[in-house]
Amino acid sequence: MSGGRIAFRDWAIALGVAATLLIAGLSKPQAGPLGYALLVLGGLALVPRRRAPVAVLVVTGLCGLGHQAVGVDVPVVAYLFAVYAAVRAGHRRVAVAVSVAMLVALPLVLLASAPDLPVGQALTRSRDVLEIAWLVAAGAAGEALRQAERRADEAERTREETARRRADEERLHIARELHDSLTHQISVVKLQAEVAVHLARKRGEPVPEALLAIREAGREAARELRATLEALRDDDRTPPHGLDQVPALVRRARTTGLDATLTIEGRPGDVPAAVGRTAYRIVQESLTNIARHAAADTASVRIDYRPDALVIRVDDDGRATPADAPTPGVGLLGMRERVTALGGRLDAAPRREGGFTVHAELPVDRTP
């Protein structure tokens, strides 16, 4: 139920109780303005019973004692609603303690307001005013609903844990399948290419560009497969890739002949794990695209720690131009999805002076 509907219902109940008490009070000829005011106040005090059940319990109890003290003999209906709300909110002991205090205080209030009233009659009237049976029923109803809500929450939590466990099992199953079906084949391709390149160079023969491309693709595929398997096997005990691993990415890019640099600006600080993982994937995908498609000589990675955002920028001097913008591939689309999921912004486009730029801004909440 939405907050607006809940507030409307709370006000409707409070106004209904206040109107009922006022009508009952108007039938008492001895009631005065103070008595009417206490009746209405007791009903309206029920409005915040969800947010402050104990305070409402005390206020309605005092209003009930007050209108009895001024001679308005009307059952404390508002107090019964407050008992129900307090018990439902988990304040059962407080509700019992306040109710016992009410049982003791009511006869005393009646005797103080009517000294000639016999003690037995005062006790009888206090029981009628407080409606013991209804008081017990209100507390029982609140406790029953509280237990039902608790069981529903536990059932929901159990369903979530079961779904999470099944997802973990499926993730590990996929990881095993990938490992069994792909790792061996990729390793064979990579090994055969390495051997062929080695033999060609040993005999002094020129190495075909296609063979070098196969060797490099095999290396990259093996790295990507390892990263995928690590992500699938990640069970929160193995730290995921994050900003700490970005320097290693840049160093690895240099081994392919690319002049890659890393610049860090601002004061590095703690960022959410999801932001760190996304930043790593942006740099990884950008450098991979540069190595595969850009025909670039240099690449620069810049990470800027700002007060409210982490900014990642990757530039290269490749062959891309604004007039010949490449079609976004799966990697770029994946980056955009990751950034959008975090509420950030990603721009990826050719530069006017040539080359390509990937610019991402990831919001970071540094509120302590």
SULGI-V103407 format. One record per pair of residues at least 24 apart in sequence whose C-alpha atoms are under 7 Angstrom apart, sorted by sequence separation. I is the first residue (numbers start at 1). J is the second residue. D is the distance in Angstrom with one decimal. If there is no record, write none. Layout:
BEGIN
I/J/D ; I/J/D
END
This chain:
BEGIN
18/42/6.9 ; 39/63/6.9 ; 294/318/4.7 ; 295/319/6.4 ; 18/43/4.0 ; 38/63/5.4 ; 57/82/4.9 ; 190/215/5.7 ; 294/319/5.9 ; 325/350/6.3 ; 17/43/5.1 ; 18/44/6.1 ; 56/82/6.2 ; 57/83/6.3 ; 294/320/6.9 ; 15/43/6.6 ; 38/66/6.8 ; 39/67/6.7 ; 190/218/4.8 ; 286/314/6.8 ; 322/350/5.2 ; 14/43/5.2 ; 15/44/6.2 ; 38/67/5.9 ; 53/82/6.8 ; 57/86/7.0 ; 189/218/6.5 ; 190/219/6.5 ; 321/350/5.2 ; 322/351/6.5 ; 14/44/5.0 ; 320/350/5.6 ; 321/351/6.3 ; 322/352/6.2 ; 321/352/6.6 ; 14/46/5.3 ; 35/67/5.0 ; 53/85/6.0 ; 54/86/6.1 ; 186/218/6.4 ; 14/47/5.7 ; 49/82/6.9 ; 53/86/4.9 ; 243/276/5.3 ; 279/312/6.9 ; 321/354/5.1 ; 242/276/4.5 ; 246/280/6.0 ; 253/287/6.9 ; 320/354/5.8 ; 321/355/6.3 ; 35/70/6.3 ; 43/78/5.4 ; 50/85/6.9 ; 242/277/4.5 ; 249/284/6.6 ; 319/354/6.3 ; 320/355/4.8 ; 11/47/5.6 ; 42/78/5.9 ; 46/82/6.8 ; 49/85/6.3 ; 186/222/6.6 ; 241/277/5.7 ; 243/279/6.6 ; 318/354/6.6 ; 319/355/5.5 ; 320/356/6.0 ; 10/47/5.4 ; 35/72/6.1 ; 240/277/7.0 ; 242/279/7.0 ; 243/280/5.8 ; 268/305/5.9 ; 317/354/6.1 ; 318/355/4.3 ; 242/280/5.3 ; 259/297/6.1 ; 260/298/5.7 ; 261/299/6.5 ; 262/300/6.0 ; 263/301/6.2 ; 264/302/5.9 ; 265/303/6.2 ; 266/304/5.7 ; 267/305/5.9 ; 317/355/4.2 ; 318/356/6.8 ; 241/280/6.6 ; 258/297/5.5 ; 259/298/4.5 ; 260/299/4.7 ; 261/300/4.8 ; 262/301/4.7 ; 263/302/4.7 ; 264/303/4.9 ; 265/304/4.6 ; 266/305/4.7 ; 316/355/5.2 ; 317/356/6.9 ; 31/71/6.5 ; 69/109/5.7 ; 258/298/5.7 ; 259/299/6.2 ; 260/300/5.6 ; 261/301/6.0 ; 262/302/5.9 ; 263/303/6.3 ; 264/304/5.9 ; 265/305/6.1 ; 266/306/6.3 ; 316/356/5.5 ; 30/71/6.7 ; 31/72/5.4 ; 65/106/6.4 ; 69/110/6.2 ; 315/356/5.8 ; 316/357/6.8 ; 30/72/6.9 ; 68/110/6.8 ; 315/357/4.6 ; 70/113/6.9 ; 314/357/5.7 ; 315/358/6.6 ; 28/72/6.8 ; 65/109/7.0 ; 69/113/5.5 ; 313/357/7.0 ; 314/358/5.1 ; 313/358/5.5 ; 314/359/6.6 ; 285/331/6.4 ; 313/359/4.4 ; 25/72/6.5 ; 312/359/5.8 ; 313/360/6.4 ; 312/360/5.2 ; 25/74/6.6 ; 311/360/5.7 ; 312/361/6.5 ; 24/74/6.7 ; 311/361/4.5 ; 310/361/5.8 ; 311/362/6.3 ; 87/139/6.0 ; 309/361/6.3 ; 310/362/5.1 ; 76/129/6.1 ; 282/335/6.1 ; 309/362/5.4 ; 310/363/6.4 ; 75/129/4.2 ; 76/130/5.9 ; 84/138/4.9 ; 88/142/4.2 ; 175/229/5.5 ; 309/363/4.3 ; 310/364/6.6 ; 74/129/6.4 ; 75/130/6.0 ; 80/135/5.8 ; 83/138/6.4 ; 84/139/5.2 ; 87/142/5.1 ; 88/143/5.5 ; 308/363/5.9 ; 309/364/4.7 ; 83/139/6.0 ; 87/143/5.7 ; 308/364/5.1 ; 84/141/6.7 ; 85/142/6.4 ; 88/145/6.4 ; 175/232/5.9 ; 308/365/6.1 ; 80/138/6.1 ; 84/142/4.7 ; 88/146/4.9 ; 175/233/6.7 ; 308/366/6.8 ; 172/232/6.4 ; 278/338/6.4 ; 17/78/6.6 ; 171/232/5.6 ; 172/233/5.9 ; 171/233/7.0 ; 275/362/6.8 ; 271/364/6.6
END
